[in-house]
Amino acid sequence: MLLRCIKAENMKLKHSIIWSACIFIPIIPAVMGTANYLNNVGLLTEEWYSLWTQFTLFYSWLFYAPLIALYCSYLWRLEHLNGNWNVLMTAPVPVRDVFLGKLMVIFRVTLFTQVWVFFLYIVCGKLCGLPGVAPLDTVLWMLRGTLAAAAIGTLQLLLSMVIRSFAVPIGIALAGSILGFLFINKGWELYWPYSLMMAGMNSNKSEDILGGNPVPFLVSVAVFFAVFAGAAVLWLKKKDVKAQA
């Protein structure tokens, strides 16, 4: 049943605006980060690492979580309209598989976005005249940041399921990211889901925020994932989310 749910969600993404968002929105932080690097090249002397700090500063702070929220809102938007919620809830499919099917698709789209962002990072680095290739550390940081989607994506999918508005969950993600910047500056990044992608991606840092020990980070991601996924499945079993006519 889970595989069928995933296939159904993938069909919804064909020819959707999601892919345009994946491609065009990350270009904005790429331009912003590269411009900031070039304007401060006298102070930012660590080449690829310095470009990474500027690149991830804008991307993880203002765009990463809202992008995931956009994907989640889009997947649930179709269920909230035209009585589709009633059709969904009367289908012979476990509600667990309904939620996890959407979540797996969110992970796939997020992975695509992350690969595209890293490609933009390399292209911008070459356009800036940086020598050699991107450090291997940055590949690891990008992968860690992708894992954070397990926490953020699950939370945003839960919010988009409960909140019928398309825009409100995206606004929550933006506010959560801004607050997450404060958490990470206090060293509390493991206690706020929107800080996890900043910590994972080593946002605005050239030294490893996690200190070479990813275990607490992975535990935090797993705990948030379990809590939000459990809450979503329980809500689907016990509550009824009204669909818009």
C-alpha positions in Angstrom: 0.0 0.0 0.0 2.8 2.4 0.8 4.4 1.9 -2.7 1.0 2.6 -4.2 0.6 5.8 -2.2 4.1 6.9 -3.3 3.2 6.3 -6.9 0.0 8.2 -6.5 1.8 11.2 -5.0 4.4 11.1 -7.8 1.7 11.4 -10.3 0.5 14.6 -8.7 3.9 16.1 -9.2 4.0 15.6 -13.0 3.9 19.0 -14.7 3.4 20.8 -11.4 4.8 24.1 -10.2 7.0 22.2 -7.7 9.7 21.5 -10.2 9.9 25.2 -11.2 10.2 26.1 -7.6 13.0 23.5 -7.2 15.0 25.1 -10.1 14.4 28.8 -9.8 14.0 29.6 -6.1 17.5 28.3 -5.1 19.0 30.6 -7.7 18.1 33.6 -5.5 20.2 32.6 -2.5 23.0 31.5 -4.9 23.2 35.0 -6.3 22.9 36.6 -2.9 25.6 34.5 -1.4 28.0 34.8 -4.3 27.5 38.6 -4.4 28.1 38.9 -0.7 31.3 36.8 -1.0 32.6 38.9 -3.9 31.9 42.1 -1.9 33.9 40.9 1.0 36.6 38.9 -0.7 39.2 40.8 1.2 37.9 39.5 4.5 36.7 36.1 3.3 40.1 34.4 2.5 39.3 30.7 2.8 38.1 30.5 -0.9 35.7 27.6 -1.2 35.0 27.5 2.5 34.3 31.2 2.6 31.9 30.9 -0.4 30.2 28.1 1.4 29.6 30.3 4.5 27.9 33.0 2.4 26.0 30.5 0.2 24.5 28.6 3.1 23.8 31.7 5.1 21.0 32.9 2.8 19.9 29.4 1.6 19.4 27.7 5.0 18.2 30.8 6.8 15.5 32.0 4.4 14.9 29.4 1.7 15.4 25.8 2.8 12.6 25.3 5.2 10.1 27.5 3.3 10.8 25.5 0.2 10.0 22.2 2.0 6.9 23.9 3.3 5.9 24.8 -0.2 6.2 21.2 -1.3 4.2 20.0 1.7 1.4 22.6 1.2 1.1 21.7 -2.5 0.7 17.9 -1.8 -2.0 18.5 0.8 -3.7 21.4 -1.1 -5.2 18.9 -3.5 -6.7 16.9 -0.6 -8.2 20.0 1.0 -10.2 21.1 -2.1 -13.4 19.9 -3.8 -14.2 17.3 -1.2 -11.1 15.2 -2.0 -10.4 14.7 1.7 -13.5 12.6 2.1 -12.4 10.5 -0.9 -8.9 10.1 0.6 -10.2 9.0 4.1 -12.6 6.5 2.7 -10.0 4.8 0.5 -8.9 1.3 1.6 -5.5 2.5 2.5 -4.0 2.8 6.1 -3.7 6.4 7.1 -0.1 5.7 8.1 0.7 4.9 4.4 -1.1 8.0 3.2 1.1 10.2 5.4 4.4 8.3 4.8 3.7 8.2 1.0 3.6 12.0 0.9 6.6 12.2 3.2 8.7 9.9 0.9 7.9 12.2 -2.0 8.9 15.2 0.0 12.2 13.6 0.7 12.8 12.9 -3.0 12.0 16.4 -4.0 14.2 17.8 -1.2 17.1 15.6 -2.3 16.7 16.9 -5.9 16.7 20.5 -4.5 19.9 19.8 -2.5 21.7 18.3 -5.4 20.8 21.3 -7.5 21.9 23.8 -4.8 25.3 22.0 -4.6 25.7 22.2 -8.3 25.0 26.0 -8.1 27.6 26.3 -5.4 30.2 24.7 -7.7 29.2 26.8 -10.7 29.3 30.0 -8.6 32.7 29.0 -7.2 34.1 28.6 -10.7 32.6 31.9 -11.8 34.4 33.5 -8.8 37.7 32.0 -10.0 38.2 29.7 -7.1 40.9 27.1 -7.8 40.6 23.3 -7.7 37.4 21.6 -6.6 35.0 22.1 -3.8 36.2 20.5 -0.5 34.9 17.1 0.4 33.7 18.6 3.7 31.1 20.6 1.9 29.6 17.4 0.3 29.3 15.9 3.8 27.7 19.1 5.1 25.2 19.1 2.3 24.2 15.5 3.0 23.8 16.2 6.7 21.6 19.2 5.8 19.5 16.9 3.6 18.9 14.5 6.6 17.4 17.4 8.5 14.5 17.3 6.0 13.4 14.2 8.0 12.5 16.6 10.9 11.5 19.7 9.0 9.6 17.8 6.3 7.6 15.8 8.8 6.7 18.8 10.8 5.7 20.8 7.7 3.6 18.0 6.3 1.8 17.8 9.7 1.1 21.5 9.6 -0.1 21.5 6.0 -2.4 18.6 6.8 -4.0 20.4 9.7 -3.9 23.9 8.4 -6.0 24.3 5.2 -4.3 27.5 4.1 -1.6 27.1 1.5 0.5 30.1 2.7 0.3 29.9 6.5 2.5 26.8 6.9 5.1 28.4 4.6 5.0 31.5 6.8 5.5 29.3 9.8 8.6 27.7 8.2 10.1 31.1 7.5 9.5 32.3 11.0 10.9 29.0 12.3 14.0 29.5 10.2 14.6 33.0 11.5 14.1 31.8 15.1 16.4 28.9 14.3 19.2 31.3 13.5 18.9 32.6 17.0 18.9 29.0 18.5 22.1 28.1 16.6 23.9 31.2 17.7 23.1 30.2 21.3 24.3 26.6 20.7 20.8 25.2 21.0 20.5 23.9 17.5 19.6 20.3 18.5 16.5 21.5 20.3 14.8 23.3 17.4 13.9 21.4 14.2 14.5 24.5 12.0 18.0 24.8 13.3 19.0 21.3 12.3 19.5 22.0 8.7 21.7 25.0 9.6 23.8 22.8 11.9 23.9 20.0 9.4 25.0 22.2 6.5 27.4 24.1 8.7 25.7 27.3 7.8 27.9 30.4 7.9 30.7 28.4 9.4 34.0 27.1 8.0 34.6 24.9 11.1 32.4 21.9 11.8 29.6 23.0 14.1 29.0 19.4 15.2 32.7 19.1 16.2 33.1 15.9 14.1 30.5 14.1 16.2 27.2 13.7 14.3 25.5 11.3 16.7 23.7 14.0 18.8 22.5 15.6 15.5 21.3 12.3 14.1 19.5 11.5 17.4 17.8 14.9 17.4 16.6 14.4 13.8 15.3 10.9 14.6 13.4 12.1 17.7 11.8 15.0 15.9 10.9 12.7 13.0 9.3 10.1 15.3 7.3 12.7 17.3 5.9 14.6 14.3 5.2 11.5 12.3 3.5 9.8 15.3 1.4 12.9 15.9 0.4 13.1 12.3 -0.7 9.5 12.1 -2.5 9.7 15.4 -4.3 12.9 14.2 -5.4 11.2 11.0 -6.8 8.3 13.1 -8.6 10.3 15.7 -9.5 13.6 14.1 -11.2 14.7 10.9 -9.6 17.5 8.8 -12.5 19.3 7.1 -12.1 19.8 3.4 -13.0 23.0 1.6 -15.9 22.7 -0.8 
